[in-house]
């Protein structure tokens, strides 16, 4: 009986050693796929989903997502990951690279990159509401515009000849008094905070108004 128990313990120990040795010697990187969007896709939506899958012979420790080499999100311990990309805040270019990198339990890394093209219609911006374009107003002036998803604040530019006034309200309305009169123009863009910092939408087209005494 003692011999049988000793033999079983020996087999268990041998199995543990073999497994440990196999894990320690693992150099196989994870396999990463981006199922959505497709490589070379044209994106017309202001918000789109990025779907990532990762497989590995040992196990996935983390998945990290990059857009144009900027880290935007990560997850730990999952083999699938879905990220909501607010395309409208990446308006500096129409061409973007999406890269997903997976790390396994032995720190081996595998990556997959795709390229996409974003159309201009995806780059929405706040629409100016009040005062109407080319209107005549008096102080105080109430300015209103439409909201954008996930915006944490708005940057509002008021220009009178070469004089620029900038406000950054968190709401979609602001009341202003100006002490100079005449022709003004104004525009708005949205700002968003994410993992890598802050990004902005495109500016709205200018609206014009005349401030009278």
Order of alpha helices (4+ residues) and beta strands (2+ residues): alpha-beta-beta-beta-beta-beta-beta-beta-beta-beta-beta-beta-beta-beta-beta-beta-beta-beta
